[in-house]
Amino acid sequence: MAGMRLYDNGWAPSPRRVRLYLAEKGHGLSEAIERVPVDLQHGGNLAAAYLAVNPRGLVPALVLADGRVIDDSIAICRYVEALHPDPPLFGSDPFAIAMVETWLRRIEAEGYAAAVYALRNGHPAFAGRALPGVLAGEGAAPPQLPALVERAGVLWAGFVASLDAHLAEREWIADRHYSMADIAALVAVDFAHRARLAVPESCGHLRRWHAAATARPSSGA
């Protein structure tokens, strides 16, 4: 992994997925890849220097030693998984691989999407930044849409109820071992908390899982 650079941000959820993955993967990967901080709060992602790396203006981005760029958090993790397959974090057998993929899609489309809609359309800090990256700067700044906050609440409630039921008879989400699905869900749940989307007390299985995932050393990466 020598010569690679990971453009990162300590607050944003997508870079956190990569940091947690690298910490779980081991092999000294967290230390081997150079970290380059991007100051999202002050528009560092829209500066010319960063747009030359990732024209989308989003983090994370992994620059390989030969200059090629991977600009999606899950794609970055899949790339590393191909280089270092053990321990397997995208599924330990064919069925688990399918289940990790299933839950990654569901977490992204329901849990993480709800958090994004709620935060970008309901938090004052995102006024004028309802869209991410360069999309926020194309033409007039799109307004926050309160209806999307309401929609996010409905989406979130359905997501956590479904995940809670799924976890009733299993320790981890998609495999008998901790996997990328658990990493993605932990990031989504923690990010949703910032958007004032909570896990209800009634979701005891989900709360038990969240405590176990948070207790792992990688969660602080």
ABEGO torsion letter per residue (X at the ends): XBGBBBBBBAABAAAAAAAAAAAAAEGGAAAABBBBBBBAAAGAAABAAAAAABAAGBOBBBBBAAGBBBABAAAAAAAAAAABAOBBAAEABAAAAAAAAAAAAAAAAAAAAAAAAAAAAABAAABGAABBEAAAABEBBBBBBAAAAAAAAAAAAAAAAAAAAAAAABABAABABBBAAAAAAAAAAAAAAAAGBBBBAABAAAAAAAAAAAABAAAAX
